[in-house]
Amino acid sequence: MDRRRKPKKKLKDFGREYFLNISVNALKHIIRAKNVGERRFWLVMFTIALFGTGFCVLEVWKVYESSFTKTIILSTSYSYAQTPFPSVTICEPSRVYGPVIKTLLAYNNSLGRPGSYDEAVFKIMANLATIRLPLFDDFIEIKKFEKHYSELNKLNISDMLLKAVRPCDTIFDSLCWWRNSYYNCCDLFEIQKTCYGYCYSFNSDVSEYSKRKTQFYGMHGDLNKFWVDEDEQGIFRRPRRTGGNGPWSGLWFSMRAQKIPPYINAKSGLVVMIRDPSALPIDRGMMVAKGTSGYIKVWGDKVIPTKRLIRVKPEKRHCLYPYEKTYLGRGYLRSNCLFNCYQRFMFHDCKCVPSFYYFHYEKDLPYPECNVEGLVCLAEHSSSFINIVDRDKNLSSNLRCKCPGDCHSQKYQSNIVVLNETSSADQITIDVFFHRSTCFLYETDLVFDFMNALVGYGGVCGLFLGASLISAVEFINFMTFRLYDYWLNRRYRNKIIQRFIH
């Protein structure tokens, strides 16, 4: 009987040794208590401390899980010379050149056959001249030419629009001004796909010319600040930058607004869009009437993330870095993500995408190009494209439009000020420049990250239990090395006792 009690006594002594040597003071008081009442008191205190620790640790965890970001001012004088000049996209209200549409009308009138294939082609071009993503409603009238679908579907709509766009050399009536020098405007402006169709853009990384050279530009934050371009004068860096501010420090151009025939539903003038050079031009832009002169002031702040923000899941930081996801063959930008949403919904509804809108990149866009019948389908579903963010509530998860913000971003805000009338009734002159020489530089960081949570856990355990990381090490030590040592000693003593008995 004594032999059975002896191991239990030794195990009890082992536990007593642990409680007396551990750094948690409440356990020491329980063991050292001189009477039952004192021991019960410390047991109650220890139990309350455990509940308090559990509650506070849970609250710290909730704060950590629901932690949001904060944005603070890092500098009030960040120079615009370190940021790209915005892309300036110009679109005429009618994207089909006047002489082209007049030729089609004259040819159709000469035949004089209502409902014919030639009338259908004229109506298609007349509608494409003013159509804008996502408003395809006017194209529904092409449905009455359904009997010609087999022939109309053979038309290459994108190619037709590209050939019908107004030639660059007929748009501008003088040289363009950029950074204290005059340039041929057509050397600065390039064909650009926009929400209006084919337009012209300055300093865009996603124009028809530059998009193949810039597939990886901006994918790694600010590590690659330039991409290299070349012309007859040599090699130069893009996107272009300017160190000045105020009138005539950026881009100035003068153009002639084309006369729009009465059967085209548009007013003569110019639509100007100011965007991030890497962003697709998908906004409505600013309308400038013909016969006016004005300037566009540009300003906007820069936002950068802290280094530790990248270690946080995107769902928690609510933004994406350029290399975390690609859309349309580009590093992530929220505006390009929204454009991609339009494409996915168009393909979902009509199994095609109008190629004169999207930024075509074979590896990223397996969508077929819309023919005439596909455009009619888009017109029938036009209302569902107006608010693509709210539309996805009852759709499958792969069709939901989720576009977080940009972790790295340079904002470009603008407004236009009309100065006076021009010398000619159809002339438009525009001066685009930075309003100030500097902007605010903001930094985005986590309000409560893992290190804050770790400090919180340590504070809670120290407050309620007097415990620390050393207490955890002591527990591991006693439950491994000391327990193993106890087992070895017991086994050795048992062997000695057995030898003595025998």
Number of C-alpha atoms within 10 A of each C-alpha: 5 6 7 8 10 11 12 11 11 13 15 12 12 15 13 15 14 19 20 17 13 19 20 21 15 21 20 18 18 22 14 13 14 10 9 9 10 13 17 13 14 18 16 12 15 20 13 14 19 14 12 17 20 15 13 17 19 13 14 19 17 12 15 20 14 10 15 15 15 13 14 11 11 14 14 12 11 17 16 23 15 12 16 20 28 29 25 20 27 23 22 28 22 28 23 26 19 18 15 14 21 15 12 18 18 12 14 19 13 9 11 12 11 11 13 14 17 20 21 22 19 19 19 19 22 22 23 20 26 20 21 17 19 21 19 22 18 17 22 16 14 21 18 11 16 14 12 16 17 11 10 20 14 10 13 14 21 18 11 13 19 18 12 19 21 22 13 15 11 12 16 20 15 15 16 20 20 20 16 11 9 14 15 13 23 18 11 15 21 21 22 29 25 26 22 27 26 25 24 24 27 25 24 30 26 27 27 17 14 18 20 13 13 22 17 17 20 21 19 14 16 11 9 11 15 17 17 11 14 10 8 5 6 7 10 13 12 20 21 20 18 19 17 20 19 16 16 17 19 21 25 21 19 19 20 20 21 22 14 21 15 8 10 17 14 14 16 19 23 22 18 22 21 24 25 22 23 25 21 28 31 21 15 14 17 16 17 21 18 22 19 20 20 18 20 23 20 21 20 19 17 18 20 19 20 11 9 10 18 15 9 13 11 15 9 14 21 15 21 22 22 23 14 11 14 18 21 21 21 26 26 28 26 21 22 24 24 20 22 19 21 22 22 21 22 25 19 12 15 19 17 22 25 22 20 22 22 21 24 17 15 10 8 13 17 11 17 12 17 24 21 24 17 20 25 22 21 28 23 18 19 19 14 17 20 14 11 17 15 11 15 16 12 9 9 8 10 9 15 18 21 14 19 18 17 19 24 21 20 18 16 18 16 19 13 17 13 15 10 10 15 15 11 11 13 17 21 25 21 20 22 27 24 28 18 15 16 21 19 17 19 20 18 20 20 19 14 17 19 13 10 13 18 14 11 18 20 16 18 22 21 15 14 20 21 16 19 17 11 12 15 13 12 15 15 13 14 18 12 12 11 15 16 13 12 16 12 12 11 13 11 11 11 12 10 10 10 9 9 8 6 5
